[in-house]
Amino acid sequence: KYEFTGETKQWLGRTLHRIRAVADIAAIGVVAGQLGGWIESEANLSQTGNAWVSGNARVSDNARVFGNARVSGNARVSGDAQVFGNARVSD
């Protein structure tokens, strides 16, 4: 569903990686090649379902985004947070 672009940034002492869609996620309007937001590791964003991180949103630590959840804008999700179901987190 996504891959790391090679672009990184430091945030709170952690290295975050920009993601890019490698397949369309038609249910939410994401097309292959579209840039997403920032995650620390693949454990932060599920490779299945319609979950997505976009914009300048950042997900790190043990936080997980899965199901049909979306994190967007300038939102920050970290610690042991879980964003799932049809949840939307944005700023």
PEFENZI-V323094 format. One record per residue. N is the residue number from 1. PSI is psi as a letter, one per 30 degrees, with the letter a starting at -180 (999 if undefined). BURIAL is # if it has 24 or more other ideal C-beta (glycine too) atoms within 12 Angstrom, else .. Layout:
N/PSI/BURIAL + N/PSI/BURIAL
//
This chain:
1/e/# + 2/l/# + 3/l/. + 4/k/# + 5/f/. + 6/f/. + 7/k/. + 8/l/. + 9/l/. + 10/k/. + 11/j/# + 12/h/. + 13/g/. + 14/l/. + 15/j/. + 16/k/# + 17/k/# + 18/k/# + 19/l/# + 20/k/# + 21/k/# + 22/f/. + 23/l/. + 24/k/. + 25/i/# + 26/e/. + 27/f/. + 28/g/# + 29/g/. + 30/k/# + 31/l/. + 32/k/. + 33/f/. + 34/k/# + 35/k/# + 36/a/# + 37/b/# + 38/k/# + 39/l/# + 40/e/# + 41/l/. + 42/f/. + 43/f/. + 44/f/# + 45/k/# + 46/k/# + 47/f/. + 48/l/. + 49/a/. + 50/g/# + 51/k/# + 52/k/# + 53/k/# + 54/l/# + 55/b/# + 56/g/. + 57/k/# + 58/k/# + 59/k/# + 60/a/# + 61/b/. + 62/g/. + 63/k/# + 64/k/# + 65/k/# + 66/l/# + 67/b/. + 68/g/. + 69/l/# + 70/k/# + 71/k/# + 72/a/# + 73/b/. + 74/g/. + 75/k/# + 76/k/# + 77/k/# + 78/a/# + 79/b/. + 80/g/. + 81/k/. + 82/k/# + 83/j/# + 84/a/. + 85/b/. + 86/g/. + 87/k/. + 88/k/# + 89/k/# + 90/l/. + 91/999/.
//
